Structure formats: C-alpha cells, structure tokens
Amino acid sequence: MRTVYQSTDDLGHTLRALKLSKEDQQDPVYLGLVIHDREVLFRTRENSSRDFVLQKIKEFVAAHSPSLNTQPA
C-alpha cells in the first residue's frame, strides 16, 4: 500500500488516496479517504483509477462543506 495523493483543504480535512496492490491481482485497488481530527469521514474503494477516487473525494467534500448561501447574514 502506498500513498499516491495527499492534501489538506481549507477546512482542515486530510484528503488521501492510497494504492493497494496484491501479488495475486494485476489491477490495483484505490482507497480514498477524507479524515478530520483522526476521524474518517468518508471512505471509498474503487478498482477503476486514482482519478476516479479523487473525484469521489472532491464530490464528498463539496457536498459537506459549508455553503455561503446557508450562513446567516
């Protein structure tokens, strides 16, 4: 297992994609995580690609980030 992407967004979430490779499988599995204060908020395992996992991470963060429209004036 190795980290193929790691970043931190403006809200302090750690965004991480890991590549999982097994000897008996040719196609790697990618694990996407969103972590905040050591708590895993989102996890996905995909066989497709790292970019697909990163897209899922971005979709999760966008759906759960505070919107400017919902804040009181």
N, C-alpha and C positions, 0 to 999 in steps of 0.2 A: 504494500500500500504506500502511495506517495502523494503528497500534496501537489496538485497541478494548478491550483489557483487559490489565492487567499487575499482578502482585502477587508477593510473596515469602512462602513458607511458613516454618514454624518450623524446617525442616531446611536453609534457605538456598537452596531451589530458586526460580528465577525462573519464574513461570507467565505465559505471554504468549499472547494471541490477536491475530492480525493479519487485517485485512480486505483482500483482494486484489480489485481491480476492474479489468476490462479494458474498453476502449471498445466492443469488438465483442460483449460479453456483458452482458446485463441483470442476471443473477443473480451476486452476488459469491461468491467462494470464501473460506473462512475457514481460516487456518493456525494450528494450536495447537502450542505448544512448551513443553517443560519443560527448563530449562537449569540446569546446576550447574557452577560454575567454568569457564564458557565452553564446556562440553561439552553438546551437545544430547542429552538422554537419551530424549526422546520427541518425535515429530512426527506430526501428522495434518492432512490437508487434507480439508475437508468442504464440500459445496455447500449443506448444509441451513441451519444457523444458528449464530450465535455461541454461543448457549446449549448447543447440541449439542457444539460444540468444547470448551467449558468443562467439560461433563460428562465427556467423554473424558479431559481433563487430570486432573480430580478422581479418576476411576477409576484412572488410571495411578499417581498419587501414593499413593492408598490401598493399591494392590496392592504397592507397592515401598517403603513406609515401614516402619521397624522396629516390630514389634508388641510390646506389653508382655508378651504371653504367651510370646514366644520368647527373652526376655532371661533370663540365669541369675539365680538367686535369691541 
